[in-house]
Amino acid sequence: MIVDIGSGSSGWGEYVLGKDNERNHATLIMGDTELGDKICDSVDYAGGNYVRMVVSFAKEDNVGQEQGRALSKEFVKKLMYGYREDEYHADIVEHTDTDHLHYHIRIPKVNLLTQTQLKVYWHRSDLNRKIAIIDQMALEHRLTVGNDFKSLILILLMRSIK
């Protein structure tokens, strides 16, 4: 299981579903991309208006669509632990157009109850938490763990400084 996390300001829905939702092999499995677009367009944060993630699985894990959908939703719940579900909006789109199943996730950086900026993920402080979530899910569901080497080097450097 590999999870890539970044941020963005606009165009997510059109990218993952295609203009006018015509992208083959792309299925919205959670959320409402039009509502997500409106939430993202309602703010203008310097670091982007939403957090975007890609959750993917190794071919060897033989993750089917039902399990992949459940795992992508589980990842969102674990990442957003501490927030109530009515405090944030999340969209998940499944892509089956590559040799490995993967899911695109978007969470606008707006707390829906307070209308304040929502802290979803900040790489410097949340990288260890992201890796712990991935490791725990991979162990529990017997999945291959994949981490990019830049992140691992950063963790080792941070640990050696302490």
DSSP file (Angstrom, degrees, kcal/mol; ACC not computed):
  #  RESIDUE AA STRUCTURE BP1 BP2  ACC     N-H-->O    O-->H-N    N-H-->O    O-->H-N    TCO  KAPPA ALPHA  PHI   PSI    X-CA   Y-CA   Z-CA
    1    1 A M              0   0    0      0, 0.0   145,-2.0     0, 0.0     2,-0.4   0.000 360.0 360.0 360.0 127.8    0.0    0.0    0.0
    2    2 A I  E     -A   56   0A   0     54,-2.4    54,-2.7   143,-0.2     2,-0.5  -0.974 360.0-167.8-123.0 137.6    1.4    3.4   -1.0
    3    3 A V  E     -A   55   0A   0     -2,-0.4     2,-0.5   143,-0.4    52,-0.2  -0.983   0.9-168.6-128.6 121.5   -0.1    6.7   -0.1
    4    4 A D  E     -A   54   0A   0     50,-2.2    50,-2.0    -2,-0.5     2,-0.4  -0.922  10.7-169.0-105.5 131.2    1.0    9.9   -1.8
    5    5 A I  E     +A   53   0A   0     -2,-0.5     2,-0.2    48,-0.2    48,-0.2  -0.974  20.5 134.8-126.1 136.0   -0.2   13.2   -0.2
    6    6 A G  E     -A   52   0A   0     46,-2.7    46,-2.0    -2,-0.4     2,-0.3  -0.782  40.9-106.1-151.8-163.7   -0.1   16.7   -1.5
    7    7 A S  E     -A   51   0A   0     44,-0.3     2,-0.3    -2,-0.2    44,-0.2  -0.901  25.7-178.0-135.3 166.2   -2.2   19.8   -1.9
    8    8 A G  E     -A   50   0A   0     42,-2.0    42,-1.9    -2,-0.3    41,-1.6  -0.957  24.2-148.5-155.6 170.3   -4.0   21.6   -4.7
    9    9 A S  S    S-     0   0    0      1,-0.4     2,-0.3    -2,-0.3    -1,-0.1   0.694  73.1 -15.8-117.1 -33.3   -6.1   24.6   -5.4
   10   10 A S  S    S+     0   0    0     40,-0.1    -1,-0.4     1,-0.0    40,-0.0  -0.985  99.3  54.9-163.4 167.7   -8.5   23.7   -8.3
   11   11 A G     >  +     0   0    0     -2,-0.3     4,-1.9    -3,-0.1     5,-0.2   0.483  60.5 126.0  85.2   4.2   -9.2   21.2  -11.0
   12   12 A W  H  > S+     0   0    0      1,-0.2     4,-2.7     2,-0.2     5,-0.3   0.950  73.3  47.5 -62.3 -51.3   -9.2   18.0   -9.0
   13   13 A G  H  > S+     0   0    0      1,-0.2     4,-2.3     2,-0.2     5,-0.4   0.888 112.6  49.0 -59.6 -41.7  -12.6   16.7  -10.1
   14   14 A E  H  > S+     0   0    0      3,-0.2     4,-1.4     1,-0.2    -1,-0.2   0.871 112.6  49.5 -66.7 -36.3  -12.0   17.4  -13.7
   15   15 A Y  H  < S+     0   0    0     -4,-1.9    -2,-0.2     2,-0.2    -1,-0.2   0.951 117.7  36.5 -66.9 -49.2   -8.6   15.6  -13.5
   16   16 A V  H  < S+     0   0    0     -4,-2.7    -2,-0.2     1,-0.2    -3,-0.2   0.821 133.2  25.1 -79.9 -29.7   -9.9   12.4  -11.7
   17   17 A L  H  < S-     0   0    0     -4,-2.3     6,-2.5    -5,-0.3    -3,-0.2   0.594 107.6-121.5-106.8 -14.1  -13.3   12.1  -13.5
   18   18 A G    ><  -     0   0    0     -4,-1.4     3,-2.0    -5,-0.4     2,-0.2   0.020  48.1 -47.3  88.2 158.1  -12.6   13.9  -16.7
   19   19 A K  G >  S+     0   0    0      1,-0.3     3,-1.0     2,-0.2    -5,-0.0  -0.451 134.4   3.2 -62.6 130.4  -14.3   16.9  -18.2
   20   20 A D  G 3  S-     0   0    0      1,-0.2    -1,-0.3    -2,-0.2    -2,-0.1   0.787 125.6 -76.7  58.7  30.5  -18.1   16.3  -17.9
   21   21 A N  G <  S+     0   0    0     -3,-2.0    -1,-0.2     1,-0.1    -3,-0.2   0.801  96.3 132.5  56.9  34.9  -17.3   12.9  -16.1
   22   22 A E    <   +     0   0    0     -3,-1.0     2,-0.4     2,-0.1    -4,-0.2   0.405  23.7 124.5 -97.9   4.0  -16.3   11.2  -19.3
   23   23 A R    >   -     0   0    0     -6,-2.5     3,-1.0     1,-0.1     2,-0.1  -0.491  60.2-130.0 -68.8 121.6  -13.1    9.6  -18.1
   24   24 A N  T 3  S+     0   0    0     -2,-0.4    73,-0.1     1,-0.2    72,-0.1  -0.370  87.4  21.2 -66.7 148.7  -13.3    5.8  -18.7
   25   25 A H  T 3  S+     0   0    0      1,-0.2    71,-2.3    71,-0.1     2,-0.4   0.728  95.5 116.2  66.3  24.5  -12.4    3.6  -15.8
   26   26 A A  E <   +B   95   0A   0     -3,-1.0     2,-0.4    69,-0.2    69,-0.2  -0.992  38.9 178.8-125.2 127.1  -13.0    6.3  -13.2
   27   27 A T  E     -B   94   0A   0     67,-2.2    67,-3.2    -2,-0.4     2,-0.5  -0.989  28.0-133.1-133.0 126.6  -15.8    5.9  -10.6
   28   28 A L  E     +B   93   0A   0     -2,-0.4    65,-0.2    65,-0.2     3,-0.1  -0.664  30.3 170.1 -73.2 120.5  -16.9    8.2   -7.8
   29   29 A I  E     +     0   0A   0     63,-2.7     2,-0.3    -2,-0.5    64,-0.2   0.574  62.5  19.1-111.0 -12.9  -17.3    5.9   -4.8
   30   30 A M  E    S+B   92   0A   0     62,-1.4    62,-2.5    43,-0.0    -1,-0.3  -0.960 103.0   7.0-156.8 139.0  -17.7    8.5   -2.0
   31   31 A G  S    S-     0   0    0     -2,-0.3     2,-0.3    60,-0.2    60,-0.2  -0.438  76.7 -80.2  96.8-166.2  -18.7   12.1   -1.8
   32   32 A D     >  -     0   0    0     -2,-0.1     4,-2.7     1,-0.1     5,-0.2  -0.895  27.5-160.9-145.4 105.5  -19.9   14.7   -4.3
   33   33 A T  H  > S+     0   0    0     -2,-0.3     4,-2.5     1,-0.2   -20,-0.2   0.830  91.6  54.4 -65.9 -32.0  -17.3   16.3   -6.5
   34   34 A E  H  > S+     0   0    0      2,-0.2     4,-2.1     1,-0.2    -1,-0.2   0.931 111.9  44.6 -65.7 -43.5  -19.4   19.3   -7.4
   35   35 A L  H  > S+     0   0    0      2,-0.2     4,-2.5     1,-0.2    -2,-0.2   0.919 112.5  52.4 -63.9 -43.2  -20.0   20.0   -3.7
   36   36 A G  H  X S+     0   0    0     -4,-2.7     4,-2.5     1,-0.2    -2,-0.2   0.895 108.2  51.3 -58.6 -41.2  -16.3   19.5   -3.0
   37   37 A D  H  X S+     0   0    0     -4,-2.5     4,-2.6     2,-0.2    -1,-0.2   0.919 110.1  49.2 -61.4 -43.9  -15.4   22.0   -5.8
   38   38 A K  H  X S+     0   0    0     -4,-2.1     4,-0.8     2,-0.2    -2,-0.2   0.900 111.2  49.1 -64.0 -40.9  -17.7   24.6   -4.2
   39   39 A I  H >< S+     0   0    0     -4,-2.5     3,-0.7     1,-0.2     4,-0.3   0.937 113.6  46.5 -63.6 -45.5  -16.2   24.1   -0.8
   40   40 A C  H >< S+     0   0    0     -4,-2.5     3,-1.2     1,-0.2    -2,-0.2   0.887 110.8  52.3 -63.6 -39.3  -12.7   24.4   -2.2
   41   41 A D  H 3< S+     0   0    0     -4,-2.6    -1,-0.2     1,-0.2    -2,-0.2   0.638  95.7  71.4 -72.2 -13.3  -13.7   27.5   -4.3
   42   42 A S  T << S+     0   0    0     -4,-0.8     2,-0.3    -3,-0.7    -1,-0.2   0.587 102.4  42.9 -79.6  -8.8  -15.1   29.1   -1.1
   43   43 A V    <   -     0   0    0     -3,-1.2     2,-0.2    -4,-0.3     6,-0.1  -0.871  60.9-155.5-132.3 164.7  -11.6   29.7    0.3
   44   44 A D        +     0   0    0     -2,-0.3     2,-0.3     4,-0.1     5,-0.1  -0.665  22.1 175.7-142.9  83.4   -8.2   30.8   -0.9
   45   45 A Y    >   -     0   0    0     -2,-0.2     3,-1.7     1,-0.1     5,-0.1  -0.692  35.0-130.7 -91.9 143.0   -5.4   29.4    1.2
   46   46 A A  T 3  S+     0   0    0     -2,-0.3    -1,-0.1     1,-0.3     3,-0.1   0.843 108.4  49.3 -59.7 -35.6   -1.8   30.0    0.3
   47   47 A G  T 3  S-     0   0    0      1,-0.3    -1,-0.3   -38,-0.0     3,-0.1   0.260 128.7 -78.7 -89.7  12.7   -0.9   26.3    0.7
   48   48 A G    <   -     0   0    0     -3,-1.7    -1,-0.3   -41,-0.1   -39,-0.3  -0.146  33.5-103.8 104.9 157.0   -3.8   25.1   -1.4
   49   49 A N  S    S+     0   0    0    -41,-1.6    60,-2.7    -3,-0.1     2,-0.3   0.539  95.3  24.2 -95.8  -9.2   -7.5   24.7   -0.8
   50   50 A Y  E     -AC   8 108A   0    -42,-1.9   -42,-2.0    58,-0.3     2,-0.5  -0.985  69.3-121.3-150.8 160.5   -7.5   20.9   -0.4
   51   51 A V  E     -AC   7 107A   0     56,-2.6    56,-2.4    -2,-0.3     2,-0.4  -0.906  30.1-160.8-101.2 131.8   -5.4   17.9    0.4
   52   52 A R  E     -AC   6 106A   0    -46,-2.0   -46,-2.7    -2,-0.5     2,-0.3  -0.913   9.7-177.4-115.6 142.4   -5.2   15.3   -2.3
   53   53 A M  E     -AC   5 105A   0     52,-2.6    52,-2.8    -2,-0.4     2,-0.4  -0.963  18.2-155.3-135.9 151.8   -4.1   11.7   -1.8
   54   54 A V  E     -AC   4 104A   0    -50,-2.0   -50,-2.2    -2,-0.3     2,-0.6  -0.984  10.9-168.2-126.4 120.3   -3.5    8.7   -4.0
   55   55 A V  E     +AC   3 103A   0     48,-2.6    48,-2.8    -2,-0.4     2,-0.3  -0.937  17.3 172.5-107.2 121.4   -3.9    5.3   -2.3
   56   56 A S  E     -AC   2 102A   0    -54,-2.7   -54,-2.4    -2,-0.6     2,-0.4  -0.903  20.0-145.1-132.8 161.2   -2.6    2.5   -4.5
   57   57 A F        -     0   0    0     44,-1.6    44,-0.1    -2,-0.3     2,-0.1  -0.932  24.8-107.7-127.6 145.7   -2.0   -1.2   -4.0
   58   58 A A    >   -     0   0    0     -2,-0.4     3,-1.4    86,-0.2     5,-0.5  -0.410  26.9-124.2 -68.4 145.1    0.7   -3.6   -5.4
   59   59 A K  G >  S+     0   0    0      1,-0.3     3,-1.6     2,-0.2    -1,-0.1   0.868 110.2  63.3 -55.8 -37.1   -0.5   -6.0   -8.1
   60   60 A E  G 3  S+     0   0    0      1,-0.3    -1,-0.3     2,-0.1    -2,-0.0   0.733  92.0  64.1 -63.7 -22.2    0.8   -8.9   -5.9
   61   61 A D  G <  S-     0   0    0     -3,-1.4    -1,-0.3     2,-0.1    -2,-0.2   0.660  92.2-146.0 -77.2 -14.9   -1.7   -8.0   -3.2
   62   62 A N    <   -     0   0    0     -3,-1.6     2,-0.6    -4,-0.4    -3,-0.1   0.890  25.7-178.7  50.9  45.7   -4.6   -8.8   -5.5
   63   63 A V        -     0   0    0     -5,-0.5    38,-0.2    38,-0.1    -1,-0.2  -0.664  11.4-152.7 -77.8 120.5   -6.8   -6.1   -4.0
   64   64 A G     >  -     0   0    0     -2,-0.6     4,-3.1     1,-0.1     5,-0.2  -0.318  29.8 -96.1 -85.9 174.9  -10.2   -6.2   -5.6
   65   65 A Q  H  > S+     0   0    0      1,-0.2     4,-2.7     2,-0.2     5,-0.2   0.897 121.6  51.6 -61.7 -42.8  -12.5   -3.3   -6.0
   66   66 A E  H  > S+     0   0    0      1,-0.2     4,-1.9     2,-0.2    -1,-0.2   0.940 116.2  40.4 -61.3 -46.8  -14.6   -4.1   -2.9
   67   67 A Q  H  > S+     0   0    0      2,-0.2     4,-2.8     1,-0.2    -2,-0.2   0.908 114.5  53.2 -68.6 -41.8  -11.6   -4.4   -0.7
   68   68 A G  H  X S+     0   0    0     -4,-3.1     4,-2.4     1,-0.2     5,-0.2   0.904 109.3  49.0 -60.2 -42.2   -9.9   -1.3   -2.3
   69   69 A R  H  X S+     0   0    0     -4,-2.7     4,-1.9    -5,-0.2    -1,-0.2   0.924 112.9  47.2 -62.7 -44.6  -13.0    0.8   -1.7
   70   70 A A  H  X S+     0   0    0     -4,-1.9     4,-2.3    -5,-0.2    -2,-0.2   0.908 112.9  49.2 -63.9 -41.9  -13.1   -0.3    1.9
   71   71 A L  H  X S+     0   0    0     -4,-2.8     4,-2.4     2,-0.2    -2,-0.2   0.880 109.2  51.1 -68.0 -38.2   -9.4    0.4    2.4
   72   72 A S  H  X S+     0   0    0     -4,-2.4     4,-1.8     2,-0.2    -1,-0.2   0.906 112.8  46.4 -66.8 -39.2   -9.5    3.8    0.9
   73   73 A K  H  X S+     0   0    0     -4,-1.9     4,-2.3    -5,-0.2    -2,-0.2   0.897 111.3  52.5 -66.5 -40.0  -12.4    4.8    3.1
   74   74 A E  H  X S+     0   0    0     -4,-2.3     4,-2.5     1,-0.2    -2,-0.2   0.900 106.5  53.5 -61.6 -41.1  -10.6    3.3    6.1
   75   75 A F  H  X S+     0   0    0     -4,-2.4     4,-2.7     1,-0.2     5,-0.2   0.924 108.4  49.6 -61.0 -43.7   -7.5    5.4    5.3
   76   76 A V  H  X S+     0   0    0     -4,-1.8     4,-2.4     1,-0.2    -2,-0.2   0.932 111.0  49.7 -60.4 -45.9   -9.6    8.6    5.3
   77   77 A K  H  < S+     0   0    0     -4,-2.3    -1,-0.2     1,-0.2    -2,-0.2   0.908 113.5  45.6 -60.5 -42.5  -11.2    7.7    8.7
   78   78 A K  H >< S+     0   0    0     -4,-2.5     3,-1.1     1,-0.2    -1,-0.2   0.898 113.4  49.1 -69.7 -39.4   -7.8    7.0   10.2
   79   79 A L  H 3< S+     0   0    0     -4,-2.7    -2,-0.2     1,-0.2    -1,-0.2   0.874 115.1  44.9 -65.3 -36.6   -6.2   10.1    8.8
   80   80 A M  T >< S+     0   0    0     -4,-2.4     3,-2.4    -5,-0.2    -1,-0.2   0.198  80.6 145.9 -94.8  16.0   -9.1   12.2   10.0
   81   81 A Y  T <   +     0   0    0     -3,-1.1     3,-0.1     1,-0.3    -3,-0.1  -0.283  65.0  35.8 -53.3 133.3   -9.2   10.6   13.5
   82   82 A G  T 3  S+     0   0    0      1,-0.4     2,-0.4     0, 0.0    -1,-0.3   0.167 100.6  93.2 103.0 -16.9  -10.2   13.2   16.0
   83   83 A Y  S <  S-     0   0    0     -3,-2.4    -1,-0.4    -6,-0.2     2,-0.2  -0.859  77.0-121.8-105.7 144.1  -12.7   15.0   13.6
   84   84 A R    >   -     0   0    0     -2,-0.4     3,-2.0     1,-0.1     4,-0.4  -0.532  27.4-115.5 -76.0 152.0  -16.3   14.2   13.4
   85   85 A E  G >  S+     0   0    0      1,-0.3     3,-0.7    -2,-0.2    -1,-0.1   0.758 115.2  58.2 -62.8 -24.8  -17.5   13.1   10.0
   86   86 A D  G 3  S+     0   0    0      1,-0.2    -1,-0.3     3,-0.0     3,-0.1   0.423  93.8  69.3 -85.9   4.2  -19.7   16.2    9.7
   87   87 A E  G <  S+     0   0    0     -3,-2.0    25,-2.6    25,-0.1     2,-0.3   0.623 104.6  33.0 -91.2 -15.0  -16.7   18.5   10.1
   88   88 A Y    <   -     0   0    0     -3,-0.7     2,-0.4    -4,-0.4    23,-0.1  -0.950  66.7-135.7-141.5 159.5  -15.1   17.6    6.8
   89   89 A H        -     0   0    0     -2,-0.3     2,-0.4    19,-0.3    21,-0.1  -0.911  23.1-174.1-111.2 140.9  -16.0   16.7    3.2
   90   90 A A        -     0   0    0     -2,-0.4     2,-0.4    17,-0.2    17,-0.2  -0.998   9.5-166.1-139.3 136.7  -14.2   13.9    1.4
   91   91 A D  E     - D   0 106A   0     15,-2.3    15,-2.1    -2,-0.4     2,-0.4  -0.953   5.8-169.7-116.0 139.3  -14.4   12.6   -2.2
   92   92 A I  E     -BD  30 105A   0    -62,-2.5   -63,-2.7    -2,-0.4   -62,-1.4  -0.994   1.4-172.8-131.1 127.9  -12.9    9.3   -3.4
   93   93 A V  E     -BD  28 104A   0     11,-2.9    11,-3.0    -2,-0.4     2,-0.4  -0.977  15.0-142.7-121.1 130.3  -12.6    8.3   -7.0
   94   94 A E  E     -BD  27 103A   0    -67,-3.2   -67,-2.2    -2,-0.4     2,-0.5  -0.748  11.5-162.0 -91.8 134.6  -11.5    4.8   -8.1
   95   95 A H  E     +BD  26 102A   0      7,-3.0     7,-1.7    -2,-0.4   -69,-0.2  -0.977  19.5 168.5-117.2 127.8   -9.3    4.4  -11.1
   96   96 A T        +     0   0    0    -71,-2.3   -70,-0.1    -2,-0.5   -71,-0.1   0.065  52.4 101.2-119.7  21.5   -9.0    1.0  -12.8
   97   97 A D  S    S+     0   0    0    -72,-0.4     2,-0.2   -73,-0.1    -1,-0.1   0.333  74.7  59.2 -93.1   7.7   -7.1    2.2  -16.0
   98   98 A T  S    S-     0   0    0      2,-0.3     4,-0.1    -3,-0.1     0, 0.0  -0.690  99.5 -95.7-123.0 180.0   -3.7    1.1  -14.9
   99   99 A D  S    S+     0   0    0     -2,-0.2     2,-0.4     1,-0.1    -3,-0.0   0.490 110.0  51.2 -78.3  -0.1   -2.2   -2.3  -14.0
  100  100 A H  S    S-     0   0    0    -38,-0.0    -2,-0.3   -42,-0.0     2,-0.2  -1.000  89.6-114.1-137.0 140.6   -2.8   -1.5  -10.3
  101  101 A L        +     0   0    0     -2,-0.4   -44,-1.6   -38,-0.2     2,-0.3  -0.470  43.1 171.7 -68.7 134.7   -6.0   -0.4   -8.5
  102  102 A H  E     -CD  56  95A   0     -7,-1.7    -7,-3.0   -46,-0.2     2,-0.4  -0.990  22.7-145.2-149.0 159.6   -5.7    3.1   -7.1
  103  103 A Y  E     -CD  55  94A   0    -48,-2.8   -48,-2.6    -2,-0.3     2,-0.5  -0.976   6.2-149.0-129.5 132.4   -7.9    5.7   -5.4
  104  104 A H  E     -CD  54  93A   0    -11,-3.0   -11,-2.9    -2,-0.4     2,-0.4  -0.873  21.1-170.8 -99.5 131.9   -7.8    9.5   -5.6
  105  105 A I  E     -CD  53  92A   0    -52,-2.8   -52,-2.6    -2,-0.5     2,-0.4  -0.962   8.5-171.0-126.5 139.5   -9.0   11.3   -2.5
  106  106 A R  E     -CD  52  91A   0    -15,-2.1   -15,-2.3    -2,-0.4   -54,-0.2  -0.998   5.3-179.4-131.5 132.7   -9.7   15.0   -1.9
  107  107 A I  E     -C   51   0A   0    -56,-2.4   -56,-2.6    -2,-0.4   -17,-0.2  -0.951  26.1-134.1-128.1 111.4  -10.4   16.7    1.4
  108  108 A P  E     -C   50   0A   0      0, 0.0     2,-1.2     0, 0.0   -19,-0.3  -0.320  20.7-121.0 -61.0 147.0  -11.1   20.4    1.3
  109  109 A K  S    S+     0   0    0    -60,-2.7     9,-1.5   -21,-0.1     2,-0.4  -0.232  78.8 106.6 -86.0  47.4   -9.2   22.3    4.0
  110  110 A V  B     -E  117   0B   0     -2,-1.2     2,-0.7     7,-0.3   -21,-0.3  -0.990  67.8-136.2-130.5 125.7  -12.4   23.7    5.5
  111  111 A N     >  -     0   0    0      5,-3.2     4,-2.5    -2,-0.4     5,-0.3  -0.718  18.5-151.5 -75.4 117.4  -14.0   22.7    8.8
  112  112 A L  T  4 S+     0   0    0    -25,-2.6    -1,-0.2    -2,-0.7   -25,-0.1   0.736  89.9  45.5 -68.0 -23.3  -17.7   22.5    7.7
  113  113 A L  T  4 S+     0   0    0    -26,-0.3    -1,-0.2     1,-0.1   -26,-0.1   0.884 126.7  24.7 -86.3 -41.3  -19.0   23.3   11.2
  114  114 A T  T  4 S-     0   0    0    -27,-0.2    -2,-0.2     2,-0.1     3,-0.1   0.588  91.6-134.4-100.2 -12.1  -16.7   26.2   12.1
  115  115 A Q     <  +     0   0    0     -4,-2.5     2,-0.2     1,-0.2    -3,-0.1   0.764  64.5 127.2  59.6  27.3  -15.8   27.5    8.6
  116  116 A T  S    S-     0   0    0     -5,-0.3    -5,-3.2     1,-0.1    -1,-0.2  -0.623  73.4 -73.2-105.4 169.9  -12.2   27.7    9.8
  117  117 A Q  B     -E  110   0B   0     -7,-0.2     2,-0.5    -2,-0.2    -7,-0.3  -0.429  47.1-139.6 -66.8 133.7   -9.1   26.2    8.1
  118  118 A L        -     0   0    0     -9,-1.5     2,-1.1    -2,-0.2    -1,-0.1  -0.832   4.3-141.0 -97.8 124.6   -9.0   22.4    8.6
  119  119 A K        +     0   0    0     -2,-0.5     3,-0.1     1,-0.2    -9,-0.0  -0.751  37.7 155.7 -87.0 102.9   -5.6   20.9    9.4
  120  120 A V        -     0   0    0     -2,-1.1     2,-0.3     1,-0.3    -1,-0.2   0.895  64.2 -12.5 -93.0 -51.2   -5.7   17.7    7.4
  121  121 A Y        -     0   0    0   -115,-0.0     2,-0.4     9,-0.0    -1,-0.3  -0.934  47.7-177.0-159.2 127.8   -2.0   16.9    6.8
  122  122 A W    >>  -     0   0    0     -2,-0.3     4,-2.8     1,-0.1     3,-0.7  -0.983  25.7-141.6-126.5 118.6    1.3   18.8    7.1
  123  123 A H  H 3> S+     0   0    0     -2,-0.4     4,-1.6     1,-0.3     5,-0.2   0.833  94.9  52.5 -52.3 -45.8    4.2   16.8    6.0
  124  124 A R  H 34 S+     0   0    0      1,-0.2    -1,-0.3     2,-0.2     4,-0.2   0.885 123.4  26.9 -62.0 -39.4    6.7   17.8    8.6
  125  125 A S  H <4 S+     0   0    0     -3,-0.7     4,-0.2     1,-0.1    -1,-0.2   0.700 127.3  42.0 -97.1 -19.2    4.5   17.0   11.5
  126  126 A D  H  X S+     0   0    0     -4,-2.8     4,-2.6     1,-0.1    -3,-0.2   0.454  82.3  93.6-110.4  -1.2    2.3   14.3   10.1
  127  127 A L  H  X S+     0   0    0     -4,-1.6     4,-2.5    -5,-0.3     5,-0.2   0.924  88.7  48.5 -60.0 -46.1    4.7   12.1    8.1
  128  128 A N  H  > S+     0   0    0      1,-0.2     4,-2.2     2,-0.2    -1,-0.2   0.882 112.0  50.3 -62.1 -37.2    5.3    9.7   11.0
  129  129 A R  H  > S+     0   0    0     -4,-0.2     4,-2.4     2,-0.2    -1,-0.2   0.913 109.6  50.7 -66.3 -42.9    1.5    9.4   11.6
  130  130 A K  H  X S+     0   0    0     -4,-2.6     4,-2.4     1,-0.2    -2,-0.2   0.936 112.0  47.1 -58.7 -47.4    0.9    8.7    7.9
  131  131 A I  H  X S+     0   0    0     -4,-2.5     4,-2.9     1,-0.2    -1,-0.2   0.885 110.6  52.4 -64.4 -38.9    3.5    5.9    7.9
  132  132 A A  H  X S+     0   0    0     -4,-2.2     4,-2.6     2,-0.2    -1,-0.2   0.900 109.9  48.9 -63.7 -40.6    2.1    4.5   11.1
  133  133 A I  H  X S+     0   0    0     -4,-2.4     4,-2.6     2,-0.2     5,-0.2   0.940 113.7  46.1 -63.3 -46.7   -1.4    4.4    9.5
  134  134 A I  H  X S+     0   0    0     -4,-2.4     4,-2.8     1,-0.2     5,-0.2   0.934 114.0  48.3 -61.5 -46.8    0.0    2.7    6.4
  135  135 A D  H  X S+     0   0    0     -4,-2.9     4,-2.4     1,-0.2    -2,-0.2   0.919 113.1  47.4 -60.8 -44.6    2.0    0.2    8.4
  136  136 A Q  H  X S+     0   0    0     -4,-2.6     4,-2.6     2,-0.2    -1,-0.2   0.924 115.0  45.3 -63.9 -45.2   -0.9   -0.7   10.7
  137  137 A M  H  X S+     0   0    0     -4,-2.6     4,-2.5     2,-0.2    -2,-0.2   0.901 113.0  50.4 -66.2 -40.2   -3.3   -1.1    7.7
  138  138 A A  H  X>S+     0   0    0     -4,-2.8     5,-2.5    -5,-0.2     4,-0.7   0.909 113.5  45.5 -64.6 -41.5   -0.8   -3.2    5.7
  139  139 A L  H ><5S+     0   0    0     -4,-2.4     3,-0.6    -5,-0.2    -2,-0.2   0.942 115.1  46.8 -65.2 -47.7   -0.2   -5.5    8.7
  140  140 A E  H 3<5S+     0   0    0     -4,-2.6    -2,-0.2     1,-0.2    -1,-0.2   0.867 123.7  32.9 -63.0 -38.1   -3.9   -5.9    9.5
  141  141 A H  H 3<5S-     0   0    0     -4,-2.5    -1,-0.2    -5,-0.2    -2,-0.2   0.315 108.8-117.8-104.9   7.5   -4.9   -6.5    5.9
  142  142 A R  T <<5 +     0   0    0     -4,-0.7     2,-0.3    -3,-0.6    -3,-0.2   0.950  59.2 155.1  55.5  56.6   -1.6   -8.3    4.8
  143  143 A L      < -     0   0    0     -5,-2.5     2,-0.3    -6,-0.1    -1,-0.2  -0.792  50.2-102.3-111.8 154.3   -0.6   -5.8    2.2
  144  144 A T        -     0   0    0     -2,-0.3     2,-0.5   -86,-0.1   -86,-0.2  -0.571  36.6-137.3 -70.3 134.9    2.7   -4.9    0.7
  145  145 A V        -     0   0    0     -2,-0.3     2,-0.5   -88,-0.1  -143,-0.2  -0.843  21.3-174.8 -98.2 130.2    4.0   -1.7    2.3
  146  146 A G        +     0   0    0   -145,-2.0  -143,-0.4    -2,-0.5     2,-0.4  -0.991   4.9 175.7-125.1 127.2    5.6    0.8   -0.1
  147  147 A N        -     0   0    0     -2,-0.5     2,-0.2  -145,-0.1  -145,-0.1  -0.978  33.1-116.2-125.7 142.1    7.3    4.0    1.1
  148  148 A D     >  -     0   0    0     -2,-0.4     4,-1.6     1,-0.1     3,-0.5  -0.556  24.0-126.3 -77.3 146.5    9.1    6.5   -1.1
  149  149 A F  H  > S+     0   0    0      1,-0.2     4,-2.6    -2,-0.2     5,-0.2   0.788 105.3  62.3 -65.9 -30.3   12.8    6.7   -0.2
  150  150 A K  H  > S+     0   0    0      1,-0.2     4,-2.3     2,-0.2    -1,-0.2   0.925 106.1  46.6 -60.4 -43.8   12.7   10.5    0.2
  151  151 A S  H  > S+     0   0    0     -3,-0.5     4,-2.4     2,-0.2    -2,-0.2   0.910 112.3  49.8 -65.1 -42.2   10.3   10.2    3.1
  152  152 A L  H  X S+     0   0    0     -4,-1.6     4,-2.4     2,-0.2    -2,-0.2   0.905 110.8  49.3 -64.3 -40.9   12.3    7.4    4.7
  153  153 A I  H  X S+     0   0    0     -4,-2.6     4,-2.5     1,-0.2    -1,-0.2   0.915 110.5  51.6 -62.7 -43.0   15.5    9.4    4.4
  154  154 A L  H  X S+     0   0    0     -4,-2.3     4,-2.6    -5,-0.2    -2,-0.2   0.911 109.9  49.1 -60.8 -43.3   13.7   12.4    6.0
  155  155 A I  H  X S+     0   0    0     -4,-2.4     4,-2.5     2,-0.2     5,-0.2   0.936 111.6  48.6 -62.1 -46.7   12.5   10.3    8.9
  156  156 A L  H  X S+     0   0    0     -4,-2.4     4,-2.0     1,-0.2    -1,-0.2   0.903 112.5  48.4 -61.4 -41.0   15.9    8.9    9.5
  157  157 A L  H  X S+     0   0    0     -4,-2.5     4,-1.4     2,-0.2    -1,-0.2   0.917 111.3  49.7 -64.3 -43.1   17.4   12.4    9.5
  158  158 A M  H  X S+     0   0    0     -4,-2.6     4,-1.1     1,-0.2    -2,-0.2   0.895 112.1  48.6 -63.2 -39.7   14.8   13.7   11.8
  159  159 A R  H  < S+     0   0    0     -4,-2.5    -1,-0.2     1,-0.2    -2,-0.2   0.859 109.0  52.5 -68.9 -35.6   15.4   10.8   14.3
  160  160 A S  H  < S+     0   0    0     -4,-2.0    -1,-0.2     1,-0.2    -2,-0.2   0.776 105.2  55.9 -73.0 -24.5   19.2   11.3   14.2
  161  161 A I  H  <        0   0    0     -4,-1.4    -1,-0.2     1,-0.2    -2,-0.2   0.830 360.0 360.0 -74.2 -32.1   18.8   15.0   15.1
  162  162 A K     <        0   0    0     -4,-1.1    -1,-0.2    -5,-0.1    -2,-0.2   0.487 360.0 360.0 -66.2 360.0   16.8   14.3   18.2
